Amino acid sequence: MKKIFLLILTGLLLHSSSWAQAANAQELAEKIARKITDTLSLTDSQYVQLLGKNLQLHQLKAQVWQLHENSDSLLQANLQRIENTRDSLYRPVFTSQQYLLYLQKKRMLVSSH
């Protein structure tokens, strides 16, 4: 009986942990999308698309974390590879003018750090 209880408890904890991670991913994706929406004056439709792209990036990164949690160099290299796709994922969402402004703001942000 104790084993069954422990299995159920473990399952519930893992499920709630996944749910918490998903909630955090959603919050972060929304925060990024809101900031970019404010900066670039995106439409509601663009916001929704951008939110989806951010969640897609998070899912890819979560998969890399699971695969390479014990190999720091592989982890970092693969996370960076995913991050390098951000601009190409964003490009179809923005108008040409918005994309140029996005790249300009990104360069300013990167150079200030």
Secondary structure, DSSP 4 states (H G I P E B T S, - for coil): -HHHHHHHHHHHHHHHHHHHHHHHHHHHHHHHHHHHHHHHT--HHHHHHHHHHHHHHHHHHHHHHHHSTT-HHHHHHHHHHHHTTHHHHHGGGS-HHHHHHHHHHHHHHHHT-
